[in-house]
Amino acid sequence: YGAVTTVVFQLIMPDAVVKKDFFEMFLPVSKELYWYFTAYTALFFIMPLLNAAIRECKEKQLKQMLIIILVVFVFYDNMTRKFGMEAGYTCLWLILLYLIGAIMKKCRIGEKIKPIPAFLGILALVVVSWLWRLYGREIKILGVGVNAKTLVAYTSPTIVFAAMLYIIGFSKISFPRWSEKVIAFMAKGAFAVYLLNNQRFIWKYVMDKNFEFLANKPVWVLVGVVLGFAVFFVVAAILIDHVRMFLFRILGINTVVRKLSDGIEKGLEKVKG
C-alpha cells in the first residue's frame, strides 16, 4: 500500500514526493510509518510467551494481574506518565491490552453483563470523556493530576473500560446467519482501512485540515459530511483490500509467504531440538 500510494502521488503531485519516500515505504517498521503496525510487530514476537503465561496462571492470579494492570498502568500512569505508556502509542500498551483481553476470556469477565447495560455503560463513559475534554481543567496534586486531554487518551480509564464493555456487549449478540458473511467480508479488510488512513500522503493531503470548512456549517451538515466520508472511506478501503487479496492469490504470493513461514518455523524447531 505504501509503495503503490507513493507512486500514485508521484504521478498526481510530483512535488509532494522525494526519493527517500520510495525507500522508506519498504521499511514500515524501521521507519515507524505506522505506529500501530510497529507496536504490533513487537507484540507478535512475544505472543507465544504471553499465551503460555496465561495458560499456566490460575484464575485468581489472572484476576490479580488484571487489577494490577488497571490500577498501575491505567489509573496511575494515565495521571503521572511515569511508566512510558506515552498515551498508548507503544508496544508495552498493546501487550497490556493483549493481557487484558486474554484474562477477560479465560476468567469470563463480564459474563453476567447483558448487551443493553454494556452499551449504556459505553455511552456514559464516552459522555464523561468528552465532557471532560470540552470543559475539564488541569488539576495536579503531589505530582498526580489530570488535564483536558486525560480522559480521551488511549490509556484513559474511561476509554479502557468502554473497550472492555464493547467486548462484553458484542460477545453476547447473536447476529443473523446472513450477516455473518458480510461481517467476515468486512473484517478481512479492516486492517487496510487503518493502513490507508495513516499512509503519510493520504493523511497529509486527504485527511489533515481538509474538513475545517465544516466548522462554519450547520451541525447536521458537519455530522452528515463527516459520517458520509467515513463510511465511503471504510467501504472503499475494504474493497481495495479484497482486490489486493485477489491479486496476491492469483500471483501465488500467499503460497510463497506460507512456504517461507513454514521454513522458518522448521528451522526454529531444529534449533530448539
SULJO-V262505 format. One record per residue. N is the residue number from 0. RES is the residue in one small letter. PSI is psi in radians with two decimals (NA if undefined). OMEGA is omega as a letter, one per 40 degrees, with the letter a starting at -180 (* if undefined). D_LAST is the distance of its C-alpha to the last C-alpha in Angstrom with 2 decimals. Layout:
N,RES,PSI,OMEGA,D_LAST  N,RES,PSI,OMEGA,D_LAST
This chain:
0,y,-0.74,i,38.77  1,g,-0.76,a,39.20  2,a,-0.83,a,39.77  3,v,-0.76,i,42.17  4,t,-0.68,i,44.08  5,t,-0.72,i,44.50  6,v,-0.76,a,45.91  7,v,-0.80,a,48.27  8,f,-0.49,i,49.59  9,q,-0.62,a,49.96  10,l,-0.72,a,52.28  11,i,-0.45,i,54.28  12,m,1.26,a,54.24  13,p,-0.62,a,53.61  14,d,-0.29,a,54.58  15,a,-0.28,a,51.91  16,v,2.34,i,48.96  17,v,2.94,a,48.05  18,k,-0.69,a,45.64  19,k,-0.38,i,42.94  20,d,-0.68,i,42.77  21,f,-0.67,i,41.29  22,f,-0.79,a,38.61  23,e,-0.49,a,37.74  24,m,-0.39,i,37.47  25,f,0.06,i,34.24  26,l,1.06,a,32.72  27,p,-0.57,i,33.38  28,v,-0.88,a,30.81  29,s,-0.67,a,31.59  30,k,-0.02,i,35.29  31,e,0.91,a,35.06  32,l,-0.53,i,37.32  33,y,1.90,a,36.48  34,w,-0.70,a,35.78  35,y,-0.71,i,34.24  36,f,-0.75,i,31.92  37,t,-0.83,a,30.79  38,a,-0.69,a,30.36  39,y,-0.57,i,28.55  40,t,-0.78,i,26.06  41,a,-0.74,i,25.04  42,l,-0.70,a,25.01  43,f,-0.69,a,22.81  44,f,-0.44,a,19.86  45,i,0.08,i,20.06  46,m,-0.78,i,21.02  47,p,-0.68,i,17.73  48,l,-0.71,i,18.23  49,l,-0.74,i,21.91  50,n,-0.74,i,21.35  51,a,-0.72,i,19.15  52,a,-0.75,i,21.92  53,i,-0.72,a,24.61  54,r,-0.67,a,23.12  55,e,-0.44,a,22.85  56,c,2.52,i,26.28  57,k,2.84,a,29.38  58,e,-0.69,i,32.28  59,k,-0.74,i,34.42  60,q,-0.70,a,31.86  61,l,-0.70,i,31.49  62,k,-0.66,i,35.27  63,q,-0.72,i,35.56  64,m,-0.72,i,33.07  65,l,-0.77,i,35.19  66,i,-0.75,i,38.34  67,i,-0.78,i,36.90  68,i,-0.79,a,35.86  69,l,-0.74,a,39.32  70,v,-0.85,a,41.30  71,v,-0.84,a,39.54  72,f,-0.33,i,38.27  73,v,-0.98,a,40.79  74,f,-1.03,a,44.02  75,y,-0.90,a,43.85  76,d,-0.55,i,42.03  77,n,-0.42,a,44.08  78,m,-0.31,a,47.17  79,t,-0.42,a,46.04  80,r,0.81,a,43.34  81,k,-0.29,a,41.61  82,f,0.34,i,37.91  83,g,0.49,i,37.39  84,m,-0.46,i,37.52  85,e,0.83,i,39.91  86,a,0.28,i,41.54  87,g,-0.03,a,38.29  88,y,0.81,a,37.41  89,t,2.81,i,34.04  90,c,-0.68,a,30.36  91,l,-0.70,i,30.84  92,w,-0.69,i,33.49  93,l,-0.63,i,31.37  94,i,-0.78,i,28.64  95,l,-0.71,i,31.42  96,l,-0.68,i,32.82  97,y,-0.75,i,29.47  98,l,-0.71,i,29.35  99,i,-0.81,i,33.00  100,g,-0.75,a,32.43  101,a,-0.71,i,29.47  102,i,-0.73,i,31.50  103,m,-0.71,a,34.54  104,k,-0.88,a,32.72  105,k,-0.64,a,31.06  106,c,0.03,i,34.20  107,r,0.77,i,36.60  108,i,2.26,i,38.52  109,g,0.28,a,41.87  110,e,-0.57,a,41.72  111,k,-0.07,a,45.46  112,i,2.23,a,46.58  113,k,2.84,a,48.25  114,p,-0.81,a,48.27  115,i,-0.87,i,51.81  116,p,-0.62,i,51.46  117,a,-0.80,a,48.13  118,f,-0.54,i,49.80  119,l,-0.66,i,52.87  120,g,-0.72,i,50.65  121,i,-0.82,a,49.09  122,l,-0.79,a,52.62  123,a,-0.74,a,53.77  124,l,-0.69,i,50.86  125,v,-0.73,i,51.39  126,v,-0.78,i,55.12  127,v,-0.76,a,54.58  128,s,-0.84,a,52.20  129,w,-0.52,i,54.65  130,l,-0.70,i,57.75  131,w,-0.63,i,56.21  132,r,-0.64,a,55.22  133,l,-0.66,a,58.84  134,y,-0.06,a,60.74  135,g,2.69,i,58.42  136,r,2.83,i,59.14  137,e,2.23,i,57.16  138,i,2.22,a,57.05  139,k,2.19,i,55.48  140,i,2.11,i,55.77  141,l,0.72,i,54.08  142,g,-0.01,i,51.51  143,v,2.25,a,50.62  144,g,-3.12,i,52.17  145,v,2.78,i,52.23  146,n,-3.02,a,53.85  147,a,-0.41,a,54.77  148,k,-0.09,a,51.29  149,t,-0.76,a,49.33  150,l,0.00,i,49.28  151,v,0.11,i,48.31  152,a,2.76,i,45.14  153,y,-0.57,a,41.76  154,t,0.05,a,41.23  155,s,2.42,i,44.64  156,p,-0.70,a,44.81  157,t,-0.67,i,47.04  158,i,-0.73,a,44.69  159,v,-0.78,i,41.58  160,f,-0.60,i,43.46  161,a,-0.73,i,44.89  162,a,-0.72,i,41.41  163,m,-0.68,i,40.36  164,l,-0.57,i,43.54  165,y,-0.80,i,42.82  166,i,-0.81,a,39.55  167,i,-0.83,a,41.46  168,g,-0.86,a,44.46  169,f,-0.43,i,42.78  170,s,-0.31,a,40.43  171,k,-0.12,a,43.63  172,i,2.32,i,45.28  173,s,2.04,a,45.35  174,f,2.58,i,45.87  175,p,2.61,a,47.87  176,r,-0.70,a,45.98  177,w,-0.49,a,47.49  178,s,-0.30,a,46.25  179,e,-0.69,i,42.56  180,k,-0.67,i,42.40  181,v,-0.80,a,44.24  182,i,-0.76,i,41.91  183,a,-0.71,i,38.81  184,f,-0.78,a,40.48  185,m,-0.70,a,41.29  186,a,-0.63,a,37.95  187,k,-0.52,a,36.03  188,g,0.14,a,38.11  189,a,-0.69,a,38.43  190,f,-0.52,i,36.08  191,a,-0.54,i,38.18  192,v,-0.78,i,41.18  193,y,-0.82,a,39.60  194,l,-0.79,a,38.50  195,l,-0.68,i,41.94  196,n,-0.64,a,43.81  197,n,0.07,i,42.10  198,q,2.29,a,42.13  199,r,-0.70,a,44.17  200,f,-0.67,i,47.02  201,i,-0.74,i,47.42  202,w,-0.79,a,47.45  203,k,-0.73,a,49.93  204,y,-0.18,i,52.30  205,v,-0.76,a,52.05  206,m,-0.98,a,51.22  207,d,2.07,i,52.32  208,k,0.07,a,56.03  209,n,-0.06,i,57.04  210,f,0.22,a,58.06  211,e,-0.49,a,60.19  212,f,-0.37,a,63.33  213,l,-0.28,a,62.68  214,a,-0.46,a,63.49  215,n,0.09,a,67.18  216,k,2.83,i,67.00  217,p,2.68,a,67.74  218,v,-0.73,a,64.89  219,w,-0.56,i,64.69  220,v,-0.81,i,64.30  221,l,-0.91,a,61.60  222,v,-0.75,a,59.58  223,g,-0.78,a,60.17  224,v,-0.80,a,59.14  225,v,-0.86,a,56.01  226,l,-0.70,i,54.79  227,g,-0.79,i,55.85  228,f,-0.70,a,53.99  229,a,-0.80,i,50.87  230,v,-0.78,i,50.88  231,f,-0.80,a,51.57  232,f,-0.78,a,48.77  233,v,-0.84,a,46.16  234,v,-0.77,i,47.20  235,a,-0.75,a,47.40  236,a,-0.70,i,43.93  237,i,-0.73,i,42.40  238,l,-0.70,i,44.26  239,i,-0.72,a,43.15  240,d,-0.56,i,39.51  241,h,-0.55,i,40.00  242,v,-0.75,i,41.43  243,r,-0.76,i,38.35  244,m,-0.74,a,36.13  245,f,-0.78,i,38.34  246,l,-0.74,i,38.13  247,f,-0.66,a,34.33  248,r,-0.83,a,34.28  249,i,-0.42,i,36.75  250,l,-0.11,i,35.26  251,g,0.27,a,31.78  252,i,-0.70,i,30.30  253,n,-0.70,a,28.45  254,t,-0.75,i,26.82  255,v,-0.79,a,25.75  256,v,-0.70,i,24.30  257,r,-0.76,i,22.43  258,k,-0.71,i,20.91  259,l,-0.77,i,20.00  260,s,-0.76,i,18.39  261,d,-0.69,i,16.37  262,g,-0.76,i,15.29  263,i,-0.73,a,14.22  264,e,-0.74,i,12.31  265,k,-0.69,i,10.40  266,g,-0.72,i,9.85  267,l,-0.66,i,8.55  268,e,-0.71,i,6.09  269,k,-0.68,i,4.92  270,v,-0.73,i,5.40  271,k,-0.63,i,3.82  272,g,NA,*,0.00
